Amino acid sequence: MSLVELGRYNRNEAMIIVGRLDSEGIDAVSFDGNASIADGSYFLIPVRVMVDEDDLEKAQRVLDISAG
């Protein structure tokens, strides 16, 4: 199992995407969601949504993201 980046989103979008993928049976995790909370740039730093590389194409289809 190797994680790959599905995309970078604002914090709220990332949480919604992780939940959407979970509802489709795709394990997903968000990285960097709490980065820089202390200095006030909490909402400015993109959150990476990561999935297993074997699930990447399925996740892209679920979110209607074109591969490439």
PDB file of N, H, CA, C and O in Angstrom:
ATOM      1  N   MET A   1       0.841  -1.180   0.000  1.00  0.00           N
ATOM      2  CA  MET A   1       0.000   0.000   0.000  1.00  0.00           C
ATOM      3  C   MET A   1       0.881   1.236   0.000  1.00  0.00           C
ATOM      4  O   MET A   1       1.773   1.390   0.834  1.00  0.00           O
ATOM      5  N   SER A   2       0.611   2.102  -0.946  1.00  0.00           N
ATOM      6  H   SER A   2      -0.114   1.977  -1.624  1.00  0.00           H
ATOM      7  CA  SER A   2       1.358   3.338  -1.050  1.00  0.00           C
ATOM      8  C   SER A   2       0.367   4.479  -1.264  1.00  0.00           C
ATOM      9  O   SER A   2      -0.487   4.412  -2.148  1.00  0.00           O
ATOM     10  N   LEU A   3       0.488   5.521  -0.451  1.00  0.00           N
ATOM     11  H   LEU A   3       1.182   5.575   0.267  1.00  0.00           H
ATOM     12  CA  LEU A   3      -0.418   6.655  -0.584  1.00  0.00           C
ATOM     13  C   LEU A   3       0.043   7.582  -1.693  1.00  0.00           C
ATOM     14  O   LEU A   3       1.238   7.822  -1.871  1.00  0.00           O
ATOM     15  N   VAL A   4      -0.927   8.098  -2.435  1.00  0.00           N
ATOM     16  H   VAL A   4      -1.897   7.903  -2.290  1.00  0.00           H
ATOM     17  CA  VAL A   4      -0.659   9.096  -3.469  1.00  0.00           C
ATOM     18  C   VAL A   4      -1.618  10.262  -3.257  1.00  0.00           C
ATOM     19  O   VAL A   4      -2.680  10.113  -2.652  1.00  0.00           O
ATOM     20  N   GLU A   5      -1.226  11.410  -3.761  1.00  0.00           N
ATOM     21  H   GLU A   5      -0.364  11.531  -4.252  1.00  0.00           H
ATOM     22  CA  GLU A   5      -2.032  12.609  -3.596  1.00  0.00           C
ATOM     23  C   GLU A   5      -3.148  12.663  -4.632  1.00  0.00           C
ATOM     24  O   GLU A   5      -2.894  12.608  -5.835  1.00  0.00           O
ATOM     25  N   LEU A   6      -4.371  12.769  -4.162  1.00  0.00           N
ATOM     26  H   LEU A   6      -4.577  12.814  -3.185  1.00  0.00           H
ATOM     27  CA  LEU A   6      -5.520  12.962  -5.035  1.00  0.00           C
ATOM     28  C   LEU A   6      -5.632  14.426  -5.439  1.00  0.00           C
ATOM     29  O   LEU A   6      -5.973  14.739  -6.579  1.00  0.00           O
ATOM     30  N   GLY A   7      -5.348  15.305  -4.513  1.00  0.00           N
ATOM     31  H   GLY A   7      -5.071  15.051  -3.587  1.00  0.00           H
ATOM     32  CA  GLY A   7      -5.416  16.733  -4.803  1.00  0.00           C
ATOM     33  C   GLY A   7      -5.223  17.564  -3.548  1.00  0.00           C
ATOM     34  O   GLY A   7      -5.098  17.034  -2.444  1.00  0.00           O
ATOM     35  N   ARG A   8      -5.200  18.888  -3.740  1.00  0.00           N
ATOM     36  H   ARG A   8      -5.301  19.318  -4.637  1.00  0.00           H
ATOM     37  CA  ARG A   8      -5.060  19.830  -2.628  1.00  0.00           C
ATOM     38  C   ARG A   8      -6.286  20.723  -2.630  1.00  0.00           C
ATOM     39  O   ARG A   8      -6.693  21.250  -3.665  1.00  0.00           O
ATOM     40  N   TYR A   9      -6.859  20.879  -1.457  1.00  0.00           N
ATOM     41  H   TYR A   9      -6.528  20.451  -0.617  1.00  0.00           H
ATOM     42  CA  TYR A   9      -8.129  21.580  -1.321  1.00  0.00           C
ATOM     43  C   TYR A   9      -8.092  22.455  -0.072  1.00  0.00           C
ATOM     44  O   TYR A   9      -7.211  22.316   0.776  1.00  0.00           O
ATOM     45  N   ASN A  10      -9.070  23.362   0.024  1.00  0.00           N
ATOM     46  H   ASN A  10      -9.786  23.474  -0.664  1.00  0.00           H
ATOM     47  CA  ASN A  10      -9.156  24.090   1.282  1.00  0.00           C
ATOM     48  C   ASN A  10      -9.632  23.113   2.349  1.00  0.00           C
ATOM     49  O   ASN A  10     -10.154  22.045   2.030  1.00  0.00           O
ATOM     50  N   ARG A  11      -9.454  23.472   3.595  1.00  0.00           N
ATOM     51  H   ARG A  11      -9.030  24.339   3.854  1.00  0.00           H
ATOM     52  CA  ARG A  11      -9.696  22.548   4.709  1.00  0.00           C
ATOM     53  C   ARG A  11     -11.102  21.952   4.672  1.00  0.00           C
ATOM     54  O   ARG A  11     -11.255  20.742   4.838  1.00  0.00           O
ATOM     55  N   ASN A  12     -12.107  22.755   4.461  1.00  0.00           N
ATOM     56  H   ASN A  12     -11.983  23.738   4.326  1.00  0.00           H
ATOM     57  CA  ASN A  12     -13.487  22.273   4.468  1.00  0.00           C
ATOM     58  C   ASN A  12     -13.756  21.323   3.305  1.00  0.00           C
ATOM     59  O   ASN A  12     -14.385  20.280   3.490  1.00  0.00           O
ATOM     60  N   GLU A  13     -13.288  21.672   2.115  1.00  0.00           N
ATOM     61  H   GLU A  13     -12.778  22.519   1.965  1.00  0.00           H
ATOM     62  CA  GLU A  13     -13.461  20.786   0.957  1.00  0.00           C
ATOM     63  C   GLU A  13     -12.794  19.437   1.190  1.00  0.00           C
ATOM     64  O   GLU A  13     -13.348  18.396   0.837  1.00  0.00           O
ATOM     65  N   ALA A  14     -11.609  19.457   1.782  1.00  0.00           N
ATOM     66  H   ALA A  14     -11.159  20.303   2.069  1.00  0.00           H
ATOM     67  CA  ALA A  14     -10.871  18.216   2.025  1.00  0.00           C
ATOM     68  C   ALA A  14     -11.661  17.286   2.946  1.00  0.00           C
ATOM     69  O   ALA A  14     -11.712  16.079   2.709  1.00  0.00           O
ATOM     70  N   MET A  15     -12.272  17.836   3.986  1.00  0.00           N
ATOM     71  H   MET A  15     -12.230  18.816   4.178  1.00  0.00           H
ATOM     72  CA  MET A  15     -13.048  17.009   4.907  1.00  0.00           C
ATOM     73  C   MET A  15     -14.276  16.410   4.207  1.00  0.00           C
ATOM     74  O   MET A  15     -14.640  15.261   4.456  1.00  0.00           O
ATOM     75  N   ILE A  16     -14.901  17.189   3.341  1.00  0.00           N
ATOM     76  H   ILE A  16     -14.605  18.123   3.138  1.00  0.00           H
ATOM     77  CA  ILE A  16     -16.056  16.704   2.581  1.00  0.00           C
ATOM     78  C   ILE A  16     -15.626  15.599   1.617  1.00  0.00           C
ATOM     79  O   ILE A  16     -16.305  14.580   1.493  1.00  0.00           O
ATOM     80  N   ILE A  17     -14.502  15.804   0.938  1.00  0.00           N
ATOM     81  H   ILE A  17     -13.951  16.632   1.039  1.00  0.00           H
ATOM     82  CA  ILE A  17     -14.009  14.820  -0.025  1.00  0.00           C
ATOM     83  C   ILE A  17     -13.650  13.507   0.670  1.00  0.00           C
ATOM     84  O   ILE A  17     -13.973  12.431   0.167  1.00  0.00           O
ATOM     85  N   VAL A  18     -12.991  13.590   1.810  1.00  0.00           N
ATOM     86  H   VAL A  18     -12.729  14.464   2.219  1.00  0.00           H
ATOM     87  CA  VAL A  18     -12.650  12.372   2.555  1.00  0.00           C
ATOM     88  C   VAL A  18     -13.927  11.620   2.924  1.00  0.00           C
ATOM     89  O   VAL A  18     -13.977  10.396   2.804  1.00  0.00           O
ATOM     90  N   GLY A  19     -14.946  12.327   3.368  1.00  0.00           N
ATOM     91  H   GLY A  19     -14.906  13.322   3.466  1.00  0.00           H
ATOM     92  CA  GLY A  19     -16.216  11.693   3.705  1.00  0.00           C
ATOM     93  C   GLY A  19     -16.905  11.089   2.494  1.00  0.00           C
ATOM     94  O   GLY A  19     -17.472  10.000   2.576  1.00  0.00           O
ATOM     95  N   ARG A  20     -16.858  11.792   1.377  1.00  0.00           N
ATOM     96  H   ARG A  20     -16.397  12.677   1.311  1.00  0.00           H
ATOM     97  CA  ARG A  20     -17.476  11.287   0.137  1.00  0.00           C
ATOM     98  C   ARG A  20     -16.799  10.009  -0.331  1.00  0.00           C
ATOM     99  O   ARG A  20     -17.467   9.047  -0.709  1.00  0.00           O
ATOM    100  N   LEU A  21     -15.473  10.001  -0.306  1.00  0.00           N
ATOM    101  H   LEU A  21     -14.930  10.782   0.001  1.00  0.00           H
ATOM    102  CA  LEU A  21     -14.741   8.816  -0.713  1.00  0.00           C
ATOM    103  C   LEU A  21     -15.020   7.657   0.241  1.00  0.00           C
ATOM    104  O   LEU A  21     -15.189   6.517  -0.191  1.00  0.00           O
ATOM    105  N   ASP A  22     -15.067   7.951   1.526  1.00  0.00           N
ATOM    106  H   ASP A  22     -14.930   8.877   1.877  1.00  0.00           H
ATOM    107  CA  ASP A  22     -15.371   6.921   2.511  1.00  0.00           C
ATOM    108  C   ASP A  22     -16.738   6.294   2.237  1.00  0.00           C
ATOM    109  O   ASP A  22     -16.908   5.084   2.387  1.00  0.00           O
ATOM    110  N   SER A  23     -17.715   7.116   1.834  1.00  0.00           N
ATOM    111  H   SER A  23     -17.577   8.099   1.712  1.00  0.00           H
ATOM    112  CA  SER A  23     -19.051   6.587   1.553  1.00  0.00           C
ATOM    113  C   SER A  23     -19.060   5.666   0.334  1.00  0.00           C
ATOM    114  O   SER A  23     -19.982   4.870   0.156  1.00  0.00           O
ATOM    115  N   GLU A  24     -18.026   5.780  -0.504  1.00  0.00           N
ATOM    116  H   GLU A  24     -17.277   6.427  -0.359  1.00  0.00           H
ATOM    117  CA  GLU A  24     -17.888   4.916  -1.677  1.00  0.00           C
ATOM    118  C   GLU A  24     -16.958   3.729  -1.411  1.00  0.00           C
ATOM    119  O   GLU A  24     -16.646   2.960  -2.321  1.00  0.00           O
ATOM    120  N   GLY A  25     -16.521   3.587  -0.161  1.00  0.00           N
ATOM    121  H   GLY A  25     -16.774   4.211   0.578  1.00  0.00           H
ATOM    122  CA  GLY A  25     -15.649   2.469   0.184  1.00  0.00           C
ATOM    123  C   GLY A  25     -14.190   2.689  -0.133  1.00  0.00           C
ATOM    124  O   GLY A  25     -13.415   1.734  -0.183  1.00  0.00           O
ATOM    125  N   ILE A  26     -13.802   3.930  -0.347  1.00  0.00           N
ATOM    126  H   ILE A  26     -14.432   4.706  -0.307  1.00  0.00           H
ATOM    127  CA  ILE A  26     -12.413   4.272  -0.653  1.00  0.00           C
ATOM    128  C   ILE A  26     -11.796   4.918   0.580  1.00  0.00           C
ATOM    129  O   ILE A  26     -12.265   5.958   1.043  1.00  0.00           O
ATOM    130  N   ASP A  27     -10.745   4.301   1.110  1.00  0.00           N
ATOM    131  H   ASP A  27     -10.364   3.457   0.734  1.00  0.00           H
ATOM    132  CA  ASP A  27     -10.055   4.891   2.252  1.00  0.00           C
ATOM    133  C   ASP A  27      -9.292   6.127   1.798  1.00  0.00           C
ATOM    134  O   ASP A  27      -8.560   6.092   0.809  1.00  0.00           O
ATOM    135  N   ALA A  28      -9.470   7.209   2.527  1.00  0.00           N
ATOM    136  H   ALA A  28     -10.064   7.238   3.330  1.00  0.00           H
ATOM    137  CA  ALA A  28      -8.779   8.458   2.218  1.00  0.00           C
ATOM    138  C   ALA A  28      -8.395   9.133   3.525  1.00  0.00           C
ATOM    139  O   ALA A  28      -9.037   8.937   4.556  1.00  0.00           O
ATOM    140  N   VAL A  29      -7.356   9.913   3.463  1.00  0.00           N
ATOM    141  H   VAL A  29      -6.834  10.072   2.625  1.00  0.00           H
ATOM    142  CA  VAL A  29      -6.881  10.633   4.640  1.00  0.00           C
ATOM    143  C   VAL A  29      -6.450  12.021   4.201  1.00  0.00           C
ATOM    144  O   VAL A  29      -5.990  12.211   3.075  1.00  0.00           O
ATOM    145  N   SER A  30      -6.601  12.990   5.097  1.00  0.00           N
ATOM    146  H   SER A  30      -6.975  12.836   6.012  1.00  0.00           H
ATOM    147  CA  SER A  30      -6.155  14.345   4.775  1.00  0.00           C
ATOM    148  C   SER A  30      -4.888  14.649   5.560  1.00  0.00           C
ATOM    149  O   SER A  30      -4.763  14.283   6.728  1.00  0.00           O
ATOM    150  N   PHE A  31      -3.961  15.317   4.909  1.00  0.00           N
ATOM    151  H   PHE A  31      -4.063  15.614   3.960  1.00  0.00           H
ATOM    152  CA  PHE A  31      -2.704  15.738   5.526  1.00  0.00           C
ATOM    153  C   PHE A  31      -2.662  17.259   5.561  1.00  0.00           C
ATOM    154  O   PHE A  31      -3.230  17.919   4.690  1.00  0.00           O
ATOM    155  N   ASP A  32      -2.004  17.806   6.548  1.00  0.00           N
ATOM    156  H   ASP A  32      -1.543  17.270   7.255  1.00  0.00           H
ATOM    157  CA  ASP A  32      -1.733  19.243   6.678  1.00  0.00           C
ATOM    158  C   ASP A  32      -2.948  20.043   7.135  1.00  0.00           C
ATOM    159  O   ASP A  32      -2.927  21.272   7.070  1.00  0.00           O
ATOM    160  N   GLY A  33      -3.992  19.385   7.591  1.00  0.00           N
ATOM    161  H   GLY A  33      -4.009  18.386   7.644  1.00  0.00           H
ATOM    162  CA  GLY A  33      -5.201  20.091   7.994  1.00  0.00           C
ATOM    163  C   GLY A  33      -5.028  21.011   9.181  1.00  0.00           C
ATOM    164  O   GLY A  33      -5.775  21.978   9.330  1.00  0.00           O
ATOM    165  N   ASN A  34      -4.069  20.729  10.016  1.00  0.00           N
ATOM    166  H   ASN A  34      -3.463  19.943   9.896  1.00  0.00           H
ATOM    167  CA  ASN A  34      -3.845  21.564  11.199  1.00  0.00           C
ATOM    168  C   ASN A  34      -2.545  22.348  11.116  1.00  0.00           C
ATOM    169  O   ASN A  34      -2.080  22.892  12.118  1.00  0.00           O
ATOM    170  N   ALA A  35      -1.966  22.408   9.948  1.00  0.00           N
ATOM    171  H   ALA A  35      -2.344  21.966   9.134  1.00  0.00           H
ATOM    172  CA  ALA A  35      -0.703  23.135   9.786  1.00  0.00           C
ATOM    173  C   ALA A  35      -0.904  24.629  10.010  1.00  0.00           C
ATOM    174  O   ALA A  35      -1.896  25.210   9.570  1.00  0.00           O
ATOM    175  N   SER A  36       0.023  25.218  10.679  1.00  0.00           N
ATOM    176  H   SER A  36       0.829  24.746  11.036  1.00  0.00           H
ATOM    177  CA  SER A  36       0.080  26.658  10.918  1.00  0.00           C
ATOM    178  C   SER A  36      -1.157  27.217  11.618  1.00  0.00           C
ATOM    179  O   SER A  36      -1.530  28.368  11.393  1.00  0.00           O
ATOM    180  N   ILE A  37      -1.780  26.424  12.446  1.00  0.00           N
ATOM    181  H   ILE A  37      -1.477  25.488  12.629  1.00  0.00           H
ATOM    182  CA  ILE A  37      -2.945  26.915  13.178  1.00  0.00           C
ATOM    183  C   ILE A  37      -2.533  28.028  14.146  1.00  0.00           C
ATOM    184  O   ILE A  37      -3.324  28.928  14.424  1.00  0.00           O
ATOM    185  N   ALA A  38      -1.315  27.972  14.653  1.00  0.00           N
ATOM    186  H   ALA A  38      -0.672  27.240  14.427  1.00  0.00           H
ATOM    187  CA  ALA A  38      -0.869  28.941  15.650  1.00  0.00           C
ATOM    188  C   ALA A  38      -0.604  30.320  15.064  1.00  0.00           C
ATOM    189  O   ALA A  38      -0.767  31.318  15.765  1.00  0.00           O
ATOM    190  N   ASP A  39      -0.202  30.405  13.804  1.00  0.00           N
ATOM    191  H   ASP A  39      -0.069  29.594  13.235  1.00  0.00           H
ATOM    192  CA  ASP A  39       0.156  31.712  13.254  1.00  0.00           C
ATOM    193  C   ASP A  39      -0.964  32.350  12.443  1.00  0.00           C
ATOM    194  O   ASP A  39      -0.747  33.385  11.813  1.00  0.00           O
ATOM    195  N   GLY A  40      -2.156  31.759  12.443  1.00  0.00           N
ATOM    196  H   GLY A  40      -2.333  30.918  12.954  1.00  0.00           H
ATOM    197  CA  GLY A  40      -3.298  32.405  11.807  1.00  0.00           C
ATOM    198  C   GLY A  40      -3.506  32.077  10.344  1.00  0.00           C
ATOM    199  O   GLY A  40      -4.451  32.586   9.741  1.00  0.00           O
ATOM    200  N   SER A  41      -2.669  31.252   9.749  1.00  0.00           N
ATOM    201  H   SER A  41      -1.901  30.839  10.238  1.00  0.00           H
ATOM    202  CA  SER A  41      -2.837  30.927   8.332  1.00  0.00           C
ATOM    203  C   SER A  41      -3.546  29.586   8.152  1.00  0.00           C
ATOM    204  O   SER A  41      -3.367  28.905   7.142  1.00  0.00           O
ATOM    205  N   TYR A  42      -4.334  29.228   9.123  1.00  0.00           N
ATOM    206  H   TYR A  42      -4.479  29.781   9.943  1.00  0.00           H
ATOM    207  CA  TYR A  42      -5.044  27.951   9.191  1.00  0.00           C
ATOM    208  C   TYR A  42      -5.811  27.634   7.915  1.00  0.00           C
ATOM    209  O   TYR A  42      -5.772  26.499   7.441  1.00  0.00           O
ATOM    210  N   PHE A  43      -6.503  28.612   7.356  1.00  0.00           N
ATOM    211  H   PHE A  43      -6.535  29.534   7.741  1.00  0.00           H
ATOM    212  CA  PHE A  43      -7.324  28.376   6.170  1.00  0.00           C
ATOM    213  C   PHE A  43      -6.589  28.657   4.861  1.00  0.00           C
ATOM    214  O   PHE A  43      -7.157  28.459   3.787  1.00  0.00           O
ATOM    215  N   LEU A  44      -5.365  29.104   4.928  1.00  0.00           N
ATOM    216  H   LEU A  44      -4.904  29.264   5.801  1.00  0.00           H
ATOM    217  CA  LEU A  44      -4.617  29.452   3.722  1.00  0.00           C
ATOM    218  C   LEU A  44      -3.769  28.306   3.180  1.00  0.00           C
ATOM    219  O   LEU A  44      -3.399  28.303   2.006  1.00  0.00           O
ATOM    220  N   ILE A  45      -3.467  27.346   4.027  1.00  0.00           N
ATOM    221  H   ILE A  45      -3.768  27.349   4.980  1.00  0.00           H
ATOM    222  CA  ILE A  45      -2.602  26.239   3.611  1.00  0.00           C
ATOM    223  C   ILE A  45      -3.464  25.122   3.028  1.00  0.00           C
ATOM    224  O   ILE A  45      -4.377  24.645   3.700  1.00  0.00           O
ATOM    225  N   PRO A  46      -3.198  24.697   1.803  1.00  0.00           N
ATOM    226  CA  PRO A  46      -3.986  23.623   1.198  1.00  0.00           C
ATOM    227  C   PRO A  46      -3.813  22.306   1.950  1.00  0.00           C
ATOM    228  O   PRO A  46      -2.733  21.995   2.452  1.00  0.00           O
ATOM    229  N   VAL A  47      -4.883  21.553   2.015  1.00  0.00           N
ATOM    230  H   VAL A  47      -5.761  21.805   1.608  1.00  0.00           H
ATOM    231  CA  VAL A  47      -4.887  20.250   2.663  1.00  0.00           C
ATOM    232  C   VAL A  47      -4.788  19.187   1.575  1.00  0.00           C
ATOM    233  O   VAL A  47      -5.558  19.201   0.615  1.00  0.00           O
ATOM    234  N   ARG A  48      -3.843  18.271   1.724  1.00  0.00           N
ATOM    235  H   ARG A  48      -3.217  18.259   2.504  1.00  0.00           H
ATOM    236  CA  ARG A  48      -3.670  17.195   0.756  1.00  0.00           C
ATOM    237  C   ARG A  48      -4.609  16.046   1.098  1.00  0.00           C
ATOM    238  O   ARG A  48      -4.659  15.601   2.245  1.00  0.00           O
ATOM    239  N   VAL A  49      -5.350  15.569   0.108  1.00  0.00           N
ATOM    240  H   VAL A  49      -5.309  15.931  -0.823  1.00  0.00           H
ATOM    241  CA  VAL A  49      -6.161  14.368   0.273  1.00  0.00           C
ATOM    242  C   VAL A  49      -5.399  13.229  -0.381  1.00  0.00           C
ATOM    243  O   VAL A  49      -5.039  13.291  -1.556  1.00  0.00           O
ATOM    244  N   MET A  50      -5.158  12.182   0.411  1.00  0.00           N
ATOM    245  H   MET A  50      -5.450  12.131   1.366  1.00  0.00           H
ATOM    246  CA  MET A  50      -4.341  11.059  -0.023  1.00  0.00           C
ATOM    247  C   MET A  50      -5.195   9.795  -0.074  1.00  0.00           C
ATOM    248  O   MET A  50      -6.059   9.580   0.777  1.00  0.00           O
ATOM    249  N   VAL A  51      -4.941   8.966  -1.081  1.00  0.00           N
ATOM    250  H   VAL A  51      -4.239   9.141  -1.772  1.00  0.00           H
ATOM    251  CA  VAL A  51      -5.608   7.674  -1.228  1.00  0.00           C
ATOM    252  C   VAL A  51      -4.558   6.630  -1.590  1.00  0.00           C
ATOM    253  O   VAL A  51      -3.442   6.966  -1.988  1.00  0.00           O
ATOM    254  N   ASP A  52      -4.928   5.369  -1.446  1.00  0.00           N
ATOM    255  H   ASP A  52      -5.834   5.097  -1.123  1.00  0.00           H
ATOM    256  CA  ASP A  52      -4.050   4.294  -1.882  1.00  0.00           C
ATOM    257  C   ASP A  52      -3.883   4.391  -3.393  1.00  0.00           C
ATOM    258  O   ASP A  52      -4.839   4.696  -4.107  1.00  0.00           O
ATOM    259  N   GLU A  53      -2.687   4.134  -3.877  1.00  0.00           N
ATOM    260  H   GLU A  53      -1.911   3.886  -3.297  1.00  0.00           H
ATOM    261  CA  GLU A  53      -2.450   4.272  -5.315  1.00  0.00           C
ATOM    262  C   GLU A  53      -3.362   3.367  -6.138  1.00  0.00           C
ATOM    263  O   GLU A  53      -3.690   3.700  -7.277  1.00  0.00           O
ATOM    264  N   ASP A  54      -3.774   2.234  -5.585  1.00  0.00           N
ATOM    265  H   ASP A  54      -3.507   1.963  -4.661  1.00  0.00           H
ATOM    266  CA  ASP A  54      -4.680   1.335  -6.298  1.00  0.00           C
ATOM    267  C   ASP A  54      -6.096   1.897  -6.401  1.00  0.00           C
ATOM    268  O   ASP A  54      -6.877   1.456  -7.245  1.00  0.00           O
ATOM    269  N   ASP A  55      -6.433   2.867  -5.551  1.00  0.00           N
ATOM    270  H   ASP A  55      -5.799   3.226  -4.865  1.00  0.00           H
ATOM    271  CA  ASP A  55      -7.767   3.479  -5.546  1.00  0.00           C
ATOM    272  C   ASP A  55      -7.811   4.835  -6.248  1.00  0.00           C
ATOM    273  O   ASP A  55      -8.874   5.450  -6.332  1.00  0.00           O
ATOM    274  N   LEU A  56      -6.683   5.303  -6.746  1.00  0.00           N
ATOM    275  H   LEU A  56      -5.819   4.804  -6.677  1.00  0.00           H
ATOM    276  CA  LEU A  56      -6.616   6.649  -7.301  1.00  0.00           C
ATOM    277  C   LEU A  56      -7.607   6.867  -8.449  1.00  0.00           C
ATOM    278  O   LEU A  56      -8.352   7.847  -8.438  1.00  0.00           O
ATOM    279  N   GLU A  57      -7.625   5.985  -9.417  1.00  0.00           N
ATOM    280  H   GLU A  57      -7.019   5.189  -9.425  1.00  0.00           H
ATOM    281  CA  GLU A  57      -8.522   6.174 -10.562  1.00  0.00           C
ATOM    282  C   GLU A  57      -9.988   6.144 -10.133  1.00  0.00           C
ATOM    283  O   GLU A  57     -10.793   6.946 -10.607  1.00  0.00           O
ATOM    284  N   LYS A  58     -10.326   5.236  -9.251  1.00  0.00           N
ATOM    285  H   LYS A  58      -9.672   4.585  -8.866  1.00  0.00           H
ATOM    286  CA  LYS A  58     -11.708   5.169  -8.760  1.00  0.00           C
ATOM    287  C   LYS A  58     -12.070   6.460  -8.021  1.00  0.00           C
ATOM    288  O   LYS A  58     -13.166   6.991  -8.204  1.00  0.00           O
ATOM    289  N   ALA A  59     -11.163   6.963  -7.192  1.00  0.00           N
ATOM    290  H   ALA A  59     -10.273   6.532  -7.043  1.00  0.00           H
ATOM    291  CA  ALA A  59     -11.408   8.203  -6.459  1.00  0.00           C
ATOM    292  C   ALA A  59     -11.584   9.375  -7.415  1.00  0.00           C
ATOM    293  O   ALA A  59     -12.443  10.230  -7.202  1.00  0.00           O
ATOM    294  N   GLN A  60     -10.781   9.414  -8.458  1.00  0.00           N
ATOM    295  H   GLN A  60     -10.083   8.719  -8.631  1.00  0.00           H
ATOM    296  CA  GLN A  60     -10.906  10.487  -9.447  1.00  0.00           C
ATOM    297  C   GLN A  60     -12.260  10.413 -10.137  1.00  0.00           C
ATOM    298  O   GLN A  60     -12.890  11.442 -10.381  1.00  0.00           O
ATOM    299  N   ARG A  61     -12.710   9.205 -10.451  1.00  0.00           N
ATOM    300  H   ARG A  61     -12.198   8.369 -10.252  1.00  0.00           H
ATOM    301  CA  ARG A  61     -14.033   9.053 -11.077  1.00  0.00           C
ATOM    302  C   ARG A  61     -15.138   9.496 -10.141  1.00  0.00           C
ATOM    303  O   ARG A  61     -16.085  10.163 -10.559  1.00  0.00           O
ATOM    304  N   VAL A  62     -15.020   9.128  -8.875  1.00  0.00           N
ATOM    305  H   VAL A  62     -14.251   8.586  -8.535  1.00  0.00           H
ATOM    306  CA  VAL A  62     -16.031   9.523  -7.891  1.00  0.00           C
ATOM    307  C   VAL A  62     -16.137  11.043  -7.828  1.00  0.00           C
ATOM    308  O   VAL A  62     -17.235  11.593  -7.738  1.00  0.00           O
ATOM    309  N   LEU A  63     -15.022  11.698  -7.874  1.00  0.00           N
ATOM    310  H   LEU A  63     -14.130  11.251  -7.947  1.00  0.00           H
ATOM    311  CA  LEU A  63     -15.001  13.164  -7.779  1.00  0.00           C
ATOM    312  C   LEU A  63     -15.057  13.842  -9.142  1.00  0.00           C
ATOM    313  O   LEU A  63     -15.050  15.069  -9.236  1.00  0.00           O
ATOM    314  N   ASP A  64     -15.111  13.037 -10.194  1.00  0.00           N
ATOM    315  H   ASP A  64     -15.117  12.040 -10.118  1.00  0.00           H
ATOM    316  CA  ASP A  64     -15.161  13.544 -11.565  1.00  0.00           C
ATOM    317  C   ASP A  64     -13.963  14.422 -11.883  1.00  0.00           C
ATOM    318  O   ASP A  64     -14.083  15.499 -12.467  1.00  0.00           O
ATOM    319  N   ILE A  65     -12.806  13.920 -11.477  1.00  0.00           N
ATOM    320  H   ILE A  65     -12.709  13.045 -11.003  1.00  0.00           H
ATOM    321  CA  ILE A  65     -11.543  14.614 -11.750  1.00  0.00           C
ATOM    322  C   ILE A  65     -10.888  13.898 -12.914  1.00  0.00           C
ATOM    323  O   ILE A  65     -10.708  12.681 -12.868  1.00  0.00           O
ATOM    324  N   SER A  66     -10.534  14.618 -13.937  1.00  0.00           N
ATOM    325  H   SER A  66     -10.680  15.606 -13.974  1.00  0.00           H
ATOM    326  CA  SER A  66      -9.877  13.980 -15.080  1.00  0.00           C
ATOM    327  C   SER A  66      -8.449  13.634 -14.735  1.00  0.00           C
ATOM    328  O   SER A  66      -7.712  14.464 -14.204  1.00  0.00           O
ATOM    329  N   ALA A  67      -8.057  12.416 -15.033  1.00  0.00           N
ATOM    330  H   ALA A  67      -8.656  11.741 -15.464  1.00  0.00           H
ATOM    331  CA  ALA A  67      -6.690  11.971 -14.780  1.00  0.00           C
ATOM    332  C   ALA A  67      -5.755  12.585 -15.816  1.00  0.00           C
ATOM    333  O   ALA A  67      -6.089  12.697 -16.996  1.00  0.00           O
ATOM    334  N   GLY A  68      -4.594  12.971 -15.349  1.00  0.00           N
ATOM    335  H   GLY A  68      -4.323  12.880 -14.391  1.00  0.00           H
ATOM    336  CA  GLY A  68      -3.613  13.461 -16.310  1.00  0.00           C
ATOM    337  C   GLY A  68      -3.161  14.787 -16.082  1.00  0.00           C
ATOM    338  O   GLY A  68      -2.332  15.295 -16.837  1.00  0.00           O
TER     339      GLY A  68
END
